[in-house]
Each structure stands twice: as C-alpha cells, then as structure tokens.
Amino acid sequence: MTTEAIAPPSTKSQVLRSFDVAEFPALNGLEEEWRFTPLKRLRDLVTATSLTGAAPSVEYGDLPAGVTVSSTGDADAVLTPFDRISALAYGSAAGVTVIEVAPEAEPAEAAVIRLVGKGGDAAAARTYVKVGNFAKATIVLEQTGSVTLADNIEVVVGDSAQLTFVTLAEWDRDAVQAQHVKIRVGKDARVQHVQVTLGGDLVRQFTSVEYTGRGGDAELWGLYFANAGQHQEHRQLVDHSVPDCRSYVGYRGALQGASAHTVWVGDVLIRATATGTDTYEINRNLILTDGARADSVPNLEIETGEVAGAGHASATGRFDDEQLFYLMARGITEGEARKLVVRGFFAELINKIPVEELRERLGDTIEARLASAGS
C-alpha cells in the first residue's frame, strides 16, 4: 500500500478550515504557522482534544444605553477555525458571551467588559460581538488574571456601522493564551481594532478580517511590550474578496530583557474579485536591551492587478543613542529620556484608544516597565 503525500496549501485561501479538532494534524512545531511558537509553553492547548477548565468570569459595571451583555448556549459561527487550537476552543467552550450594540445606537461612553481568569485547568471561551446597522460604539475588552486559555472572539459589524474595539491582554505573568479574533465588516462599515498585549508568559493572538460588502474599512492597530522571558505573537489575515474595500495594519512593539521574544506575521490576501482594494501593513519593533529578539514577516498575496494600492513594510532597530544624547544634552536624565523616546514610539497607537483613563494607565504601565528594565 502506498501513501500519497499531501501538498501544503499554496495560498491562504486553501488553508484547511474545520470545526472538528480531529481534522487537524497534531502540532510538531515544523508547520509554517507554528514555527515561531514554543509549543511546550502552550501546555495542554497543544495536546488536548477537549478543555474542561473554568473559563474567565465576565465582569462589567453600568453599560451605556444601547449596549447589552448576555450569555447563551450557542451562536451562529462567524469564525470557521483554520488552526487546531481555534477549533479546540470552539468545540470546548461551554457557552457564548454576547456583547451587542443595538442598530442605530450611539452610546456616549465606551462599554468596558472584563474577562478575569481564576487559574486552574486549561479552559476555552467564546465571545460574540454584534454591532447593529448604522450603530457607532466603542467596546473595551480587558483580560486579566491567570489562565491557560484557548478562546475565539467573533465580531460582526453591520452595514454602515462604526466600531472601535480595544482588546487588552494584561494577564498575570504565568498566563498562557492562544486567541483568534475574527472580524466581519459590513457594507460601508468601519472597524478600528486596537490590540494591546502586555501580560502573560505566552500570548499568541491571531486576527482575521473578511468583508461582506463594498466600502468596508478595517484598521488593525497593535501595541505590545515584552519583558524578559515573555513570548508575544501577533498574526493577521486580511481577506479581501469584495471590491472597493480598505485595510490598514500598523503594529509596534518594544522588547527588553533576556529571551524577550515577539513575533509579528501580517498576511493580506487580495482575491481576483477584490478590484479597487486599498491596503497597507507595517510593523515596527524597538529592541531596548541585548538578549531580546523580534521576528517580523509581512506578506502580500495579490490575485488581481486592479488595486488602488497595496504595500507593506517592516523595521526592527535598537534604541537610538543619538536621540538619547540629544535629550540628555538638554538636562534630561537618562531614565527620563528613555521614557520619552519609548512613549513617543507608542504615542500614535495609544492615542487611537478613545478612553482617557485607559490611555493614561497604559502610559504609566509602559513607564513602569522601563523603570524595571532588566528585572
């Protein structure tokens, strides 16, 4: 009996998609999509066929008018998993947390929801965000506590709606998370996703975007800061299959301390039907100390020549000693100078968050990390 080798997919559109974790082969770290990830540090998320731990609790205070939070046993899938852990999360989640913005609602304040991990066995979670047609809202999802977690977040932005969606991973130092965020953008809709990653031992976040009508606009912004020993991995797949849509991806990261490791892989697929697409992606990394490593891989796959624009860029560099000298020559101490340079590096992204208290908190957290360099 002979066995025919199965060729790997030659395009992102051919990647296996399934809700059944058994249809995905066991992970060995040699796969292109997993080659940067230290699989052993993902614990049971790599080997388990089901997850039975307690999911993070969902906590929130007063919600602005037009926004509701509820739970349900199931919800129509927006995300069809295309990796093993995402399928594991889908099949193991005991229920779905639903965050909904009513059609035409325009809440005056941001809705802040917290997912709080309580430790224990590896767990799964599923969150569903639904923004009705013509609505305009800001939703902040804070993730804290201790977890070993596989989770999916599914976001549907209705026609002509506008959503600013902020996800903050500020887990305890021992936490492990593998997350997939799927965003479906309606006709003439606009979504701005700001992804902030600070905590955890290993955090791997995959964000994918699809469009359902012309005029869809998606901006994906990311801010991450890895300390000694942390592994932070961010991947995106923006799938342009509809004409006349736009996307922009801009991620920035800082690293300090021995074995701090960040990974950014940005994939943009422009299908033959997606004429008039306008897209750009850029990743910038700032290495603050020796012993840190940043991997950055931008990819563009274009199946039509009729695009409005398509480009990508990546840059990784060390702390600029000339900037530091310039500031110190004007009487600023070295510590304060370093804070100013790094805060300036992140300023554009922090200012994308329309919640003043959260902007100030992030600035303070970044400065505290700089003050504890080498710890």
Phi, psi and chi 1 to 4 in degrees:
 res  aa     phi    psi   chi1   chi2   chi3   chi4
   1 MET       -  129.8  180.0  177.8  178.3      -
   2 THR  -105.0  150.2   59.4      -      -      -
   3 THR  -114.4  125.4  -58.7      -      -      -
   4 GLU   -86.0  127.2 -177.3  178.7   -7.9      -
   5 ALA   -67.4  140.9      -      -      -      -
   6 ILE   -96.8  119.2  -60.0  175.8      -      -
   7 ALA   -70.9  142.2      -      -      -      -
   8 PRO   -67.7  156.5   24.7  -33.6      -      -
   9 PRO   -61.4  138.3   21.2  -31.6      -      -
  10 SER   -91.4   -7.8   58.9      -      -      -
  11 THR  -144.7  153.1  171.5      -      -      -
  12 LYS   -61.2  -25.5  -70.9  -66.2  179.1 -179.7
  13 SER   -72.3  -13.8   61.9      -      -      -
  14 GLN   -98.1    1.9  -62.5  173.9  -11.3      -
  15 VAL   -64.6  139.9  172.3      -      -      -
  16 LEU   -57.3  133.6  170.4   65.5      -      -
  17 ARG  -128.5  128.1  -71.4  169.4  166.1   81.1
  18 SER  -162.4  150.3  174.9      -      -      -
  19 PHE   -88.2   -9.9  -66.7  100.4      -      -
  20 ASP   -96.3  113.8 -174.9   -2.4      -      -
  21 VAL   -62.1  -26.4   66.8      -      -      -
  22 ALA   -68.4  -19.6      -      -      -      -
  23 GLU   -79.6  -12.0  -67.5 -167.6   10.3      -
  24 PHE   -94.8  134.2  -67.6   90.9      -      -
  25 PRO   -67.3  157.8   24.8  -33.3      -      -
  26 ALA   -60.4  144.6      -      -      -      -
  27 LEU   -82.5  138.3  -59.5  177.6      -      -
  28 ASN  -127.4   -0.8   57.7   30.6      -      -
  29 GLY    87.9   -7.0      -      -      -      -
  30 LEU   -90.3  -12.9  -59.6  177.8      -      -
  31 GLU   -64.8  144.2  -55.4   88.1   -8.3      -
  32 GLU   -56.8  -41.3  173.3   60.5   28.9      -
  33 GLU   -77.8   -6.8   63.6  -89.7   28.7      -
  34 TRP  -123.3    3.2  -67.1   97.6      -      -
  35 ARG   -68.1  -21.8   66.6 -173.7  178.6   94.7
  36 PHE   -90.3  -12.4  -68.9  113.7      -      -
  37 THR   -91.5  126.4  -48.9      -      -      -
  38 PRO   -74.6   93.6   25.4  -30.7      -      -
  39 LEU   -59.2  -36.1  -66.3 -178.0      -      -
  40 LYS   -60.3  -30.6  -70.4 -177.1  178.7  179.7
  41 ARG   -76.7   -9.0  -70.6  168.4   61.8  179.6
  42 LEU   -82.4   -3.6  -77.5  169.7      -      -
  43 ARG    57.1 -134.7  -56.0  170.6 -173.1  160.0
  44 ASP   -68.3  -13.3  -69.4  -15.6      -      -
  45 LEU   -64.0  -22.0  -58.6 -174.7      -      -
  46 VAL   -83.6  -39.6  174.3      -      -      -
  47 THR  -105.8  -22.3   56.3      -      -      -
  48 ALA   -69.5  151.6      -      -      -      -
  49 THR  -102.4  -10.4   56.0      -      -      -
  50 SER  -155.9  154.8   65.1      -      -      -
  51 LEU  -119.7  129.5  -57.7  174.1      -      -
  52 THR  -119.1    1.1   58.4      -      -      -
  53 GLY   -69.5  168.6      -      -      -      -
  54 ALA   -78.9  127.5      -      -      -      -
  55 ALA   -68.5  158.1      -      -      -      -
  56 PRO   -56.0  144.6  -24.8   34.2      -      -
  57 SER   -73.9  151.4   62.2      -      -      -
  58 VAL  -104.5  119.3 -179.7      -      -      -
  59 GLU  -127.8  142.9  -57.7  176.6    2.3      -
  60 TYR  -163.3  156.0   52.6   91.6      -      -
  61 GLY   -97.2 -142.4      -      -      -      -
  62 ASP   -67.3  130.5  -65.9  -25.3      -      -
  63 LEU   -97.9  145.4  -63.6  170.9      -      -
  64 PRO   -66.1  156.1   22.7  -31.6      -      -
  65 ALA   -57.1  135.9      -      -      -      -
  66 GLY    96.9   -7.6      -      -      -      -
  67 VAL  -117.5  132.2 -179.4      -      -      -
  68 THR  -130.0  152.8   59.0      -      -      -
  69 VAL  -126.8  130.1  177.2      -      -      -
  70 SER  -145.9  175.4   60.5      -      -      -
  71 SER  -128.0  149.6   60.8      -      -      -
  72 THR  -145.9  161.6 -178.2      -      -      -
  73 GLY   -72.4  -26.6      -      -      -      -
  74 ASP  -161.4  166.4 -161.7    7.8      -      -
  75 ALA  -155.3  151.7      -      -      -      -
  76 ASP   -55.7  133.5  -67.9  -22.1      -      -
  77 ALA   -73.1  129.7      -      -      -      -
  78 VAL   -94.7  -35.1  176.5      -      -      -
  79 LEU  -102.2  123.3  163.2   66.4      -      -
  80 THR   -99.4  112.8  -57.5      -      -      -
  81 PRO   -57.1  140.3  -26.0   36.1      -      -
  82 PHE  -125.5   25.1   46.7   80.6      -      -
  83 ASP  -147.1  164.0   67.4   44.2      -      -
  84 ARG   -63.0  -43.6 -172.6 -177.1 -172.9  -78.4
  85 ILE   -70.7  -35.1  -63.8 -179.7      -      -
  86 SER   -63.9  -40.0 -177.5      -      -      -
  87 ALA   -65.5  -38.2      -      -      -      -
  88 LEU   -61.4  -42.8 -179.5   64.2      -      -
  89 ALA   -62.8  -43.3      -      -      -      -
  90 TYR   -63.6  -44.8 -174.1   90.2      -      -
  91 GLY   -75.5  -23.1      -      -      -      -
  92 SER   -98.6  -17.4  -60.5      -      -      -
  93 ALA   -62.5  129.0      -      -      -      -
  94 ALA   -75.5  -21.8      -      -      -      -
  95 GLY  -165.7 -173.9      -      -      -      -
  96 VAL  -128.6  128.9 -174.7      -      -      -
  97 THR   -86.9  122.9  -62.3      -      -      -
  98 VAL  -109.4  121.0  179.6      -      -      -
  99 ILE  -110.7  118.9  -55.2  168.5      -      -
 100 GLU  -128.0  136.1 -171.9  165.0    2.2      -
 101 VAL  -111.2  124.2 -179.1      -      -      -
 102 ALA   -65.1  149.4      -      -      -      -
 103 PRO   -55.2  137.2  -25.5   34.7      -      -
 104 GLU    69.5    1.8  -59.2 -175.9   17.7      -
 105 ALA   -72.5  145.3      -      -      -      -
 106 GLU  -135.1   76.4  -66.0 -169.4   17.2      -
 107 PRO   -56.2  138.4  -22.5   32.9      -      -
 108 ALA   -74.9  -23.9      -      -      -      -
 109 GLU  -124.6  163.7  -61.3  176.9  -12.2      -
 110 ALA   -72.2  145.1      -      -      -      -
 111 ALA   -91.5  121.8      -      -      -      -
 112 VAL  -111.1  120.0 -180.0      -      -      -
 113 ILE  -122.3  137.6  -63.6   94.9      -      -
 114 ARG  -115.6  133.0  -62.7  174.5 -179.7   86.2
 115 LEU  -105.2  117.4  -56.8 -178.1      -      -
 116 VAL  -115.7  114.9 -177.1      -      -      -
 117 GLY   -80.6  140.7      -      -      -      -
 118 LYS  -111.3   11.8  -52.5  -63.8 -175.2 -179.3
 119 GLY    79.1 -163.1      -      -      -      -
 120 GLY    91.4 -161.7      -      -      -      -
 121 ASP   -66.8  162.4  -65.0  -22.1      -      -
 122 ALA   -58.8  138.6      -      -      -      -
 123 ALA  -132.5  167.8      -      -      -      -
 124 ALA  -127.6  152.4      -      -      -      -
 125 ALA  -149.4  154.8      -      -      -      -
 126 ARG  -140.1  129.6 -173.1  177.0  169.3 -154.3
 127 THR  -124.3  135.8  -57.1      -      -      -
 128 TYR  -122.5  120.2 -168.8  101.2      -      -
 129 VAL  -111.8  122.7  179.1      -      -      -
 130 LYS  -125.0  119.9 -176.1  177.2 -179.1 -179.3
 131 VAL  -112.3  117.5 -178.6      -      -      -
 132 GLY   -68.6  163.3      -      -      -      -
 133 ASN   -55.1  136.9  -65.2  -13.7      -      -
 134 PHE    66.8    8.2  -62.3   97.1      -      -
 135 ALA   -79.0  162.4      -      -      -      -
 136 LYS  -144.3  114.6 -176.6  177.6 -178.8 -179.6
 137 ALA  -150.7  161.0      -      -      -      -
 138 THR  -121.2  128.1  -64.3      -      -      -
 139 ILE  -124.6  129.5  -63.5  173.4      -      -
 140 VAL  -114.3  125.9  177.9      -      -      -
 141 LEU  -115.9  106.1 -167.5   64.6      -      -
 142 GLU   -95.8  135.1  -62.4 -172.6    8.8      -
 143 GLN  -122.2  115.3  -56.9  160.0   97.9      -
 144 THR  -136.6  171.3   62.0      -      -      -
 145 GLY    95.1 -164.7      -      -      -      -
 146 SER  -113.2  130.7  178.0      -      -      -
 147 VAL  -150.2  157.9  -66.9      -      -      -
 148 THR  -121.9  105.5  -61.3      -      -      -
 149 LEU  -135.3  132.1 -180.0   66.5      -      -
 150 ALA  -110.4  121.7      -      -      -      -
 151 ASP  -143.9  150.2   68.6  -45.5      -      -
 152 ASN  -118.6  136.0  -65.1  -31.8      -      -
 153 ILE  -119.6  121.4  -61.5  176.2      -      -
 154 GLU  -113.1  125.7  -61.5  160.7   89.1      -
 155 VAL  -122.8  125.4 -177.8      -      -      -
 156 VAL  -118.5  119.2  177.7      -      -      -
 157 VAL  -109.0  113.2 -175.5      -      -      -
 158 GLY   -67.8  170.8      -      -      -      -
 159 ASP   -56.4  133.5  -67.0  -11.7      -      -
 160 SER    60.7   16.6  -61.2      -      -      -
 161 ALA   -88.6  163.0      -      -      -      -
 162 GLN  -133.0  127.3  -63.5 -177.8   42.7      -
 163 LEU  -131.8  129.2  171.4   65.8      -      -
 164 THR  -105.4  116.6  -62.5      -      -      -
 165 PHE  -119.3  114.6 -174.6   43.4      -      -
 166 VAL  -109.0  123.4 -178.4      -      -      -
 167 THR  -117.0  126.5   55.2      -      -      -
 168 LEU  -118.3  114.4  172.1   60.9      -      -
 169 ALA   -97.7   95.7      -      -      -      -
 170 GLU  -121.1   49.2 -158.0  168.7   12.8      -
 171 TRP   -64.7  162.4  -59.6  110.1      -      -
 172 ASP   -63.0  162.2  -70.0   -8.5      -      -
 173 ARG   -62.9  -22.5 -173.9   60.2  179.4   82.3
 174 ASP   -92.8    1.2   65.8  -20.9      -      -
 175 ALA   -75.7  150.5      -      -      -      -
 176 VAL  -130.5  131.2  168.7      -      -      -
 177 GLN  -141.8  135.8  178.7 -171.8   35.9      -
 178 ALA  -124.4  113.9      -      -      -      -
 179 GLN  -125.7  144.2 -179.1 -178.1   76.5      -
 180 HIS  -123.8  122.4 -169.0  151.1      -      -
 181 VAL  -106.1  119.9 -179.9      -      -      -
 182 LYS  -113.0  126.0  174.0   62.7  178.3  -73.0
 183 ILE  -118.2  125.8  -58.1  172.2      -      -
 184 ARG  -110.2  120.3  179.3  177.6  -69.6  168.0
 185 VAL  -106.3  124.3 -174.8      -      -      -
 186 GLY   -80.4  179.4      -      -      -      -
 187 LYS   -61.5  128.3  179.2  178.9 -178.6  -66.4
 188 ASP    57.1   21.8  -67.6  -34.9      -      -
 189 ALA   -91.2  159.2      -      -      -      -
 190 ARG  -135.8  129.7 -176.2  174.5 -172.2  -88.0
 191 VAL  -129.0  137.4   59.4      -      -      -
 192 GLN  -123.5  112.3 -179.0  171.2 -102.6      -
 193 HIS  -105.5  124.1  179.4 -152.0      -      -
 194 VAL  -113.1  114.1 -176.1      -      -      -
 195 GLN  -108.7  117.1 -170.7  170.1   57.6      -
 196 VAL  -114.7  126.6 -179.4      -      -      -
 197 THR  -127.3  117.9  -53.8      -      -      -
 198 LEU  -127.9  -39.0  -61.0  173.2      -      -
 199 GLY   -99.8 -173.8      -      -      -      -
 200 GLY    90.6  163.5      -      -      -      -
 201 ASP   -86.1  -48.8  174.9   65.2      -      -
 202 LEU  -136.6  124.0 -174.7  154.4      -      -
 203 VAL  -128.9  121.4  174.7      -      -      -
 204 ARG  -123.1  116.0 -174.1 -177.2 -164.9  -92.5
 205 GLN  -123.1  125.8  -63.8  173.0  -46.0      -
 206 PHE  -114.8  126.1 -163.7  120.8      -      -
 207 THR  -118.5  126.9  -57.6      -      -      -
 208 SER  -124.1  149.3   59.4      -      -      -
 209 VAL  -131.7  137.6  176.6      -      -      -
 210 GLU  -135.1  158.7   68.7  177.0   17.0      -
 211 TYR  -118.2  146.0  -60.4   83.3      -      -
 212 THR  -115.6   -5.8   63.2      -      -      -
 213 GLY  -161.9  161.4      -      -      -      -
 214 ARG   -59.9  151.6  -68.7  175.7 -175.4  -98.2
 215 GLY    84.3    3.1      -      -      -      -
 216 GLY   -67.7  142.8      -      -      -      -
 217 ASP  -136.6  121.8 -170.6  -33.0      -      -
 218 ALA  -127.1  127.0      -      -      -      -
 219 GLU  -117.6  125.7  -66.8 -174.3   -4.6      -
 220 LEU  -114.5  116.1  -52.1 -179.6      -      -
 221 TRP  -116.2  141.4  -57.3   95.1      -      -
 222 GLY  -138.4  139.1      -      -      -      -
 223 LEU  -131.0  125.0 -177.2  161.1      -      -
 224 TYR  -141.4  149.4   49.6   91.9      -      -
 225 PHE  -140.9  111.9 -163.8  139.5      -      -
 226 ALA  -103.0  127.5      -      -      -      -
 227 ASN   -93.8 -179.9 -100.7  -11.4      -      -
 228 ALA   -51.5  127.9      -      -      -      -
 229 GLY    83.2  -12.1      -      -      -      -
 230 GLN   -78.5  143.6  -74.7 -174.3  -63.6      -
 231 HIS  -117.6  118.3  178.4   94.5      -      -
 232 GLN  -123.7  124.3  -61.9  174.9   -6.4      -
 233 GLU  -129.6  128.3 -174.6  165.5  -18.3      -
 234 HIS  -128.1  128.5  -60.7   88.2      -      -
 235 ARG  -130.9  145.4  -67.8  170.6  175.7  -97.5
 236 GLN  -132.9  147.5  -59.6   87.2   44.5      -
 237 LEU  -134.3  109.2  171.3   59.5      -      -
 238 VAL  -101.8  113.8 -177.5      -      -      -
 239 ASP  -103.3  100.7 -173.3   -9.4      -      -
 240 HIS   -89.0  106.9  -76.5  -84.7      -      -
 241 SER  -121.9   -0.6   59.7      -      -      -
 242 VAL  -120.1  139.6  175.9      -      -      -
 243 PRO   -64.8  154.7  -19.1   31.0      -      -
 244 ASP    60.9   43.0  -57.4  -35.4      -      -
 245 CYS  -117.2  164.6  -68.5      -      -      -
 246 ARG  -130.7  148.1  174.0 -175.9  175.4  -88.6
 247 SER  -145.6  149.9   65.9      -      -      -
 248 TYR  -142.8  129.8 -173.1   95.0      -      -
 249 VAL  -121.5  123.8  177.8      -      -      -
 250 GLY  -138.5  107.7      -      -      -      -
 251 TYR  -118.3  140.4  -87.4   61.4      -      -
 252 ARG  -134.0  138.0  -64.5 -171.7 -176.7 -172.5
 253 GLY  -138.0  150.5      -      -      -      -
 254 ALA  -122.6  147.5      -      -      -      -
 255 LEU  -136.7  139.9  -55.1   85.0      -      -
 256 GLN  -151.4  144.2   69.2  178.9   10.4      -
 257 GLY   100.9  157.3      -      -      -      -
 258 ALA   -61.3  132.9      -      -      -      -
 259 SER    64.1   14.6  -59.8      -      -      -
 260 ALA   -64.9  129.8      -      -      -      -
 261 HIS  -138.3  127.7 -173.6 -160.4      -      -
 262 THR  -123.7  149.6   64.1      -      -      -
 263 VAL  -133.5  131.6  177.5      -      -      -
 264 TRP  -130.2  124.7  177.2   85.8      -      -
 265 VAL  -129.2  114.2  179.7      -      -      -
 266 GLY  -111.2  119.5      -      -      -      -
 267 ASP  -114.6  129.5  -72.3  -59.7      -      -
 268 VAL  -123.1  124.1  175.7      -      -      -
 269 LEU  -111.7  120.7  169.6   60.2      -      -
 270 ILE  -111.0  106.8  -55.0  175.4      -      -
 271 ARG   -77.7  167.1  -60.9  179.0 -172.7 -106.9
 272 ALA   -60.4  -27.9      -      -      -      -
 273 THR   -81.5  -11.0   54.3      -      -      -
 274 ALA   -93.8   55.9      -      -      -      -
 275 THR   -66.8  150.1   56.4      -      -      -
 276 GLY    79.0    9.4      -      -      -      -
 277 THR   -66.2  141.1  -68.1      -      -      -
 278 ASP  -125.8  115.5 -173.2    5.2      -      -
 279 THR  -145.3  148.8 -177.9      -      -      -
 280 TYR  -154.9  144.7 -167.2   81.0      -      -
 281 GLU  -139.5  142.6   58.8  176.5   -9.6      -
 282 ILE  -147.6  141.3 -176.5  169.9      -      -
 283 ASN  -131.2  133.2  174.7 -128.7      -      -
 284 ARG  -129.5  136.0  -64.9  177.4   61.3 -166.4
 285 ASN  -127.8  140.4  -64.6  -67.6      -      -
 286 LEU  -120.3  112.3 -177.5   60.7      -      -
 287 ILE   -93.3  117.8  -63.3  178.2      -      -
 288 LEU   -93.2  -24.1  -57.6  175.0      -      -
 289 THR  -142.0  162.3   63.9      -      -      -
 290 ASP   -65.5  153.2  -67.4  -24.1      -      -
 291 GLY    92.7   -5.1      -      -      -      -
 292 ALA   -99.1  154.0      -      -      -      -
 293 ARG  -139.7  133.1  170.9 -175.4  168.2 -174.1
 294 ALA  -122.9  124.9      -      -      -      -
 295 ASP  -106.0  134.0  -70.5  -66.3      -      -
 296 SER  -139.5  122.9 -178.3      -      -      -
 297 VAL  -135.6   99.7 -174.6      -      -      -
 298 PRO   -90.6  139.3   29.9  -29.2      -      -
 299 ASN  -135.3  138.8  -62.1  -56.4      -      -
 300 LEU  -125.4  130.6  -88.9  173.4      -      -
 301 GLU  -123.4  112.9 -173.1  175.5  -20.4      -
 302 ILE  -120.3  124.2  -54.7  174.4      -      -
 303 GLU  -109.3    3.7  -62.1  176.2   -5.0      -
 304 THR  -141.0  146.2  175.4      -      -      -
 305 GLY   -88.5   -4.9      -      -      -      -
 306 GLU   -95.6   71.5  -60.9  179.7   33.6      -
 307 VAL  -118.5  151.3  -62.7      -      -      -
 308 ALA   -77.4  -30.4      -      -      -      -
 309 GLY  -179.3  145.3      -      -      -      -
 310 ALA  -156.8  126.0      -      -      -      -
 311 GLY  -162.2  167.0      -      -      -      -
 312 HIS  -153.9  159.7   60.0   69.4      -      -
 313 ALA  -155.6  156.2      -      -      -      -
 314 SER  -151.4  139.8  171.1      -      -      -
 315 ALA  -147.5  132.8      -      -      -      -
 316 THR  -131.0  127.9  -61.7      -      -      -
 317 GLY  -148.5  166.7      -      -      -      -
 318 ARG   -88.4  169.3  -65.9 -172.1  175.4  -86.1
 319 PHE   -56.1  134.4 -159.9   92.2      -      -
 320 ASP   -80.4  105.4 -168.3  -26.5      -      -
 321 ASP   -64.7  -28.5  -70.9  -25.7      -      -
 322 GLU   -67.4  -40.7  -70.2 -172.6    4.1      -
 323 GLN   -62.1  -43.3  -75.3 -175.9  -43.4      -
 324 LEU   -61.4  -45.4 -166.2   62.3      -      -
 325 PHE   -63.2  -41.2  175.4   79.8      -      -
 326 TYR   -57.9  -45.1  177.0   86.4      -      -
 327 LEU   -71.3  -41.1  -67.2  168.9      -      -
 328 MET   -66.9  -30.8  -68.5  175.8   65.0      -
 329 ALA   -66.7  -15.2      -      -      -      -
 330 ARG  -105.5   21.7  -79.2  149.2 -179.0   79.3
 331 GLY    89.6    7.3      -      -      -      -
 332 ILE   -90.7  133.7  -60.1  173.2      -      -
 333 THR   -65.9  159.9   65.1      -      -      -
 334 GLU   -60.5  -43.3 -179.8  178.6   -4.8      -
 335 GLY   -61.2  -45.1      -      -      -      -
 336 GLU   -67.7  -35.5  -71.8  -59.2  -45.1      -
 337 ALA   -63.4  -42.6      -      -      -      -
 338 ARG   -62.7  -40.9  -69.8  174.8   66.7   86.9
 339 LYS   -61.8  -42.3  -70.1  178.8 -177.1  179.2
 340 LEU   -64.2  -42.5  -73.8  171.3      -      -
 341 VAL   -65.7  -45.6  172.1      -      -      -
 342 VAL   -69.9  -39.8  175.2      -      -      -
 343 ARG   -63.6  -37.4 -166.7  152.4 -168.9  171.7
 344 GLY   -64.3  -36.9      -      -      -      -
 345 PHE   -60.7  -38.1  176.6   72.5      -      -
 346 PHE   -94.5   -6.4  -76.4  132.9      -      -
 347 ALA   -56.5  -44.6      -      -      -      -
 348 GLU   -58.4  -41.7  179.3 -175.5    6.4      -
 349 LEU   -74.0  -42.0  -59.7 -175.6      -      -
 350 ILE   -59.9  -37.5  -69.4  176.1      -      -
 351 ASN   -71.7   -9.3  -71.8  -26.0      -      -
 352 LYS   -75.0  -14.8  -62.9  -69.5 -178.8 -177.6
 353 ILE   -88.4  115.7  -60.0  172.7      -      -
 354 PRO   -85.8   36.4   31.4  -33.1      -      -
 355 VAL  -131.6  108.5 -179.0      -      -      -
 356 GLU   -59.5  -44.5 -177.3  177.5    1.1      -
 357 GLU   -58.9  -39.8 -177.9  -86.1  -26.2      -
 358 LEU   -71.6  -38.4 -177.3   52.9      -      -
 359 ARG   -59.7  -45.9  -69.0 -163.6  -56.8  -91.5
 360 GLU   -64.7  -39.7  -67.2  178.2   -7.0      -
 361 ARG   -64.4  -41.5 -158.6  172.9   90.5 -153.6
 362 LEU   -65.2  -41.2  -70.9  176.4      -      -
 363 GLY   -60.6  -42.3      -      -      -      -
 364 ASP   -65.9  -39.0  -68.2  -17.5      -      -
 365 THR   -64.5  -42.5  -60.9      -      -      -
 366 ILE   -63.3  -43.1  -69.9  168.6      -      -
 367 GLU   -65.4  -37.9  -69.8 -170.7    2.2      -
 368 ALA   -63.9  -37.9      -      -      -      -
 369 ARG   -66.4  -41.0  -71.3 -155.8  166.4 -167.5
 370 LEU   -62.9  -38.3  -70.0  168.5      -      -
 371 ALA   -67.8  -24.6      -      -      -      -
 372 SER  -103.7   25.1   63.2      -      -      -
 373 ALA   -52.7  133.2      -      -      -      -
 374 GLY    92.9   -8.6      -      -      -      -
 375 SER   -82.7      -   63.3      -      -      -
